[in-house]
Amino acid sequence: MNHQTGNDAHASADVAGTSAPNVSVQGLTKRYGEVTAIDGVSFSLQPGTVTGFLGPNGAGKSTTGGATVRSVKRGRAGRRR
């Protein structure tokens, strides 16, 4: 299975605890071979909030979370602070 994150994905994390979003994702795209699982997803996670993804099976909830964590962890897309 070919896993790739689109080149237009940006993820950043702020560990300093400022009022800026702790995680901000813009234009996240994830493909499995020729199948696009998520396309152009953008969101921000604010400090002190609980955030969840809701949707039917196969909607891309786990894929979005996993791609976001990998992007921030590896520093491959966007920037980490």
PyMOL CGO cylinders between C-alpha atoms (Angstrom):
from pymol import cmd
from pymol.cgo import CYLINDER

trace = [
    CYLINDER, 0.00, 0.00, 0.00, 1.39, 3.39, -0.96, 0.3, 1, 1, 1, 1, 1, 1,
    CYLINDER, 1.39, 3.39, -0.96, 0.95, 6.01, 1.76, 0.3, 1, 1, 1, 1, 1, 1,
    CYLINDER, 0.95, 6.01, 1.76, 1.67, 9.61, 0.94, 0.3, 1, 1, 1, 1, 1, 1,
    CYLINDER, 1.67, 9.61, 0.94, 0.74, 12.98, 2.31, 0.3, 1, 1, 1, 1, 1, 1,
    CYLINDER, 0.74, 12.98, 2.31, 0.09, 15.72, -0.23, 0.3, 1, 1, 1, 1, 1, 1,
    CYLINDER, 0.09, 15.72, -0.23, 2.71, 18.40, -0.70, 0.3, 1, 1, 1, 1, 1, 1,
    CYLINDER, 2.71, 18.40, -0.70, 0.20, 21.11, 0.17, 0.3, 1, 1, 1, 1, 1, 1,
    CYLINDER, 0.20, 21.11, 0.17, -0.29, 19.86, 3.75, 0.3, 1, 1, 1, 1, 1, 1,
    CYLINDER, -0.29, 19.86, 3.75, 0.85, 22.10, 6.59, 0.3, 1, 1, 1, 1, 1, 1,
    CYLINDER, 0.85, 22.10, 6.59, 0.80, 21.14, 10.24, 0.3, 1, 1, 1, 1, 1, 1,
    CYLINDER, 0.80, 21.14, 10.24, 2.28, 23.01, 13.15, 0.3, 1, 1, 1, 1, 1, 1,
    CYLINDER, 2.28, 23.01, 13.15, 2.34, 22.52, 16.90, 0.3, 1, 1, 1, 1, 1, 1,
    CYLINDER, 2.34, 22.52, 16.90, 2.83, 25.14, 19.61, 0.3, 1, 1, 1, 1, 1, 1,
    CYLINDER, 2.83, 25.14, 19.61, 4.18, 23.65, 22.81, 0.3, 1, 1, 1, 1, 1, 1,
    CYLINDER, 4.18, 23.65, 22.81, 4.85, 26.98, 24.48, 0.3, 1, 1, 1, 1, 1, 1,
    CYLINDER, 4.85, 26.98, 24.48, 1.22, 27.35, 25.61, 0.3, 1, 1, 1, 1, 1, 1,
    CYLINDER, 1.22, 27.35, 25.61, 0.48, 30.67, 23.88, 0.3, 1, 1, 1, 1, 1, 1,
    CYLINDER, 0.48, 30.67, 23.88, -3.00, 31.74, 22.82, 0.3, 1, 1, 1, 1, 1, 1,
    CYLINDER, -3.00, 31.74, 22.82, -2.27, 30.57, 19.26, 0.3, 1, 1, 1, 1, 1, 1,
    CYLINDER, -2.27, 30.57, 19.26, -3.74, 27.23, 18.18, 0.3, 1, 1, 1, 1, 1, 1,
    CYLINDER, -3.74, 27.23, 18.18, -1.80, 24.25, 19.55, 0.3, 1, 1, 1, 1, 1, 1,
    CYLINDER, -1.80, 24.25, 19.55, -2.24, 22.47, 16.23, 0.3, 1, 1, 1, 1, 1, 1,
    CYLINDER, -2.24, 22.47, 16.23, -3.18, 24.05, 12.94, 0.3, 1, 1, 1, 1, 1, 1,
    CYLINDER, -3.18, 24.05, 12.94, -3.64, 21.98, 9.77, 0.3, 1, 1, 1, 1, 1, 1,
    CYLINDER, -3.64, 21.98, 9.77, -4.16, 23.49, 6.33, 0.3, 1, 1, 1, 1, 1, 1,
    CYLINDER, -4.16, 23.49, 6.33, -4.75, 21.63, 3.09, 0.3, 1, 1, 1, 1, 1, 1,
    CYLINDER, -4.75, 21.63, 3.09, -4.04, 18.11, 4.40, 0.3, 1, 1, 1, 1, 1, 1,
    CYLINDER, -4.04, 18.11, 4.40, -4.30, 15.48, 1.67, 0.3, 1, 1, 1, 1, 1, 1,
    CYLINDER, -4.30, 15.48, 1.67, -3.73, 11.74, 2.11, 0.3, 1, 1, 1, 1, 1, 1,
    CYLINDER, -3.73, 11.74, 2.11, -3.58, 9.19, -0.69, 0.3, 1, 1, 1, 1, 1, 1,
    CYLINDER, -3.58, 9.19, -0.69, -3.41, 5.40, -0.74, 0.3, 1, 1, 1, 1, 1, 1,
    CYLINDER, -3.41, 5.40, -0.74, -2.11, 4.67, -4.22, 0.3, 1, 1, 1, 1, 1, 1,
    CYLINDER, -2.11, 4.67, -4.22, -4.60, 6.22, -6.61, 0.3, 1, 1, 1, 1, 1, 1,
    CYLINDER, -4.60, 6.22, -6.61, -7.31, 6.60, -3.95, 0.3, 1, 1, 1, 1, 1, 1,
    CYLINDER, -7.31, 6.60, -3.95, -7.57, 10.00, -2.23, 0.3, 1, 1, 1, 1, 1, 1,
    CYLINDER, -7.57, 10.00, -2.23, -8.73, 9.33, 1.33, 0.3, 1, 1, 1, 1, 1, 1,
    CYLINDER, -8.73, 9.33, 1.33, -8.80, 12.97, 2.48, 0.3, 1, 1, 1, 1, 1, 1,
    CYLINDER, -8.80, 12.97, 2.48, -8.44, 16.05, 0.31, 0.3, 1, 1, 1, 1, 1, 1,
    CYLINDER, -8.44, 16.05, 0.31, -7.71, 19.59, 1.46, 0.3, 1, 1, 1, 1, 1, 1,
    CYLINDER, -7.71, 19.59, 1.46, -8.71, 19.23, 5.13, 0.3, 1, 1, 1, 1, 1, 1,
    CYLINDER, -8.71, 19.23, 5.13, -8.04, 22.30, 7.31, 0.3, 1, 1, 1, 1, 1, 1,
    CYLINDER, -8.04, 22.30, 7.31, -8.65, 22.87, 11.02, 0.3, 1, 1, 1, 1, 1, 1,
    CYLINDER, -8.65, 22.87, 11.02, -7.14, 24.39, 14.18, 0.3, 1, 1, 1, 1, 1, 1,
    CYLINDER, -7.14, 24.39, 14.18, -7.12, 22.95, 17.70, 0.3, 1, 1, 1, 1, 1, 1,
    CYLINDER, -7.12, 22.95, 17.70, -7.31, 25.55, 20.44, 0.3, 1, 1, 1, 1, 1, 1,
    CYLINDER, -7.31, 25.55, 20.44, -5.65, 25.21, 23.85, 0.3, 1, 1, 1, 1, 1, 1,
    CYLINDER, -5.65, 25.21, 23.85, -7.90, 23.94, 26.64, 0.3, 1, 1, 1, 1, 1, 1,
    CYLINDER, -7.90, 23.94, 26.64, -10.51, 22.43, 24.32, 0.3, 1, 1, 1, 1, 1, 1,
    CYLINDER, -10.51, 22.43, 24.32, -11.53, 18.86, 23.57, 0.3, 1, 1, 1, 1, 1, 1,
    CYLINDER, -11.53, 18.86, 23.57, -11.95, 18.21, 19.86, 0.3, 1, 1, 1, 1, 1, 1,
    CYLINDER, -11.95, 18.21, 19.86, -13.33, 15.17, 18.05, 0.3, 1, 1, 1, 1, 1, 1,
    CYLINDER, -13.33, 15.17, 18.05, -14.10, 14.09, 14.52, 0.3, 1, 1, 1, 1, 1, 1,
    CYLINDER, -14.10, 14.09, 14.52, -17.61, 12.85, 13.78, 0.3, 1, 1, 1, 1, 1, 1,
    CYLINDER, -17.61, 12.85, 13.78, -18.67, 10.99, 10.67, 0.3, 1, 1, 1, 1, 1, 1,
    CYLINDER, -18.67, 10.99, 10.67, -19.72, 7.64, 9.24, 0.3, 1, 1, 1, 1, 1, 1,
    CYLINDER, -19.72, 7.64, 9.24, -17.38, 4.69, 8.74, 0.3, 1, 1, 1, 1, 1, 1,
    CYLINDER, -17.38, 4.69, 8.74, -14.90, 5.41, 5.97, 0.3, 1, 1, 1, 1, 1, 1,
    CYLINDER, -14.90, 5.41, 5.97, -15.21, 9.20, 6.26, 0.3, 1, 1, 1, 1, 1, 1,
    CYLINDER, -15.21, 9.20, 6.26, -11.49, 9.69, 7.00, 0.3, 1, 1, 1, 1, 1, 1,
    CYLINDER, -11.49, 9.69, 7.00, -11.55, 10.42, 10.74, 0.3, 1, 1, 1, 1, 1, 1,
    CYLINDER, -11.55, 10.42, 10.74, -8.68, 8.08, 11.68, 0.3, 1, 1, 1, 1, 1, 1,
    CYLINDER, -8.68, 8.08, 11.68, -6.77, 8.92, 8.52, 0.3, 1, 1, 1, 1, 1, 1,
    CYLINDER, -6.77, 8.92, 8.52, -6.97, 12.64, 9.32, 0.3, 1, 1, 1, 1, 1, 1,
    CYLINDER, -6.97, 12.64, 9.32, -5.83, 12.15, 12.91, 0.3, 1, 1, 1, 1, 1, 1,
    CYLINDER, -5.83, 12.15, 12.91, -3.00, 9.82, 11.94, 0.3, 1, 1, 1, 1, 1, 1,
    CYLINDER, -3.00, 9.82, 11.94, -1.73, 12.02, 9.11, 0.3, 1, 1, 1, 1, 1, 1,
    CYLINDER, -1.73, 12.02, 9.11, -1.83, 15.08, 11.37, 0.3, 1, 1, 1, 1, 1, 1,
    CYLINDER, -1.83, 15.08, 11.37, 0.12, 13.39, 14.16, 0.3, 1, 1, 1, 1, 1, 1,
    CYLINDER, 0.12, 13.39, 14.16, 2.72, 11.99, 11.73, 0.3, 1, 1, 1, 1, 1, 1,
    CYLINDER, 2.72, 11.99, 11.73, 3.16, 15.38, 10.03, 0.3, 1, 1, 1, 1, 1, 1,
    CYLINDER, 3.16, 15.38, 10.03, 3.71, 17.23, 13.31, 0.3, 1, 1, 1, 1, 1, 1,
    CYLINDER, 3.71, 17.23, 13.31, 5.86, 14.46, 14.81, 0.3, 1, 1, 1, 1, 1, 1,
    CYLINDER, 5.86, 14.46, 14.81, 8.17, 14.14, 11.82, 0.3, 1, 1, 1, 1, 1, 1,
    CYLINDER, 8.17, 14.14, 11.82, 8.24, 17.85, 11.02, 0.3, 1, 1, 1, 1, 1, 1,
    CYLINDER, 8.24, 17.85, 11.02, 7.79, 16.87, 7.37, 0.3, 1, 1, 1, 1, 1, 1,
    CYLINDER, 7.79, 16.87, 7.37, 5.00, 19.30, 6.59, 0.3, 1, 1, 1, 1, 1, 1,
    CYLINDER, 5.00, 19.30, 6.59, 4.85, 22.85, 7.79, 0.3, 1, 1, 1, 1, 1, 1,
    CYLINDER, 4.85, 22.85, 7.79, 6.59, 23.86, 10.96, 0.3, 1, 1, 1, 1, 1, 1,
    CYLINDER, 6.59, 23.86, 10.96, 6.87, 22.87, 14.59, 0.3, 1, 1, 1, 1, 1, 1,
    CYLINDER, 6.87, 22.87, 14.59, 7.42, 25.35, 17.43, 0.3, 1, 1, 1, 1, 1, 1,
]
cmd.load_cgo(trace, "trace")
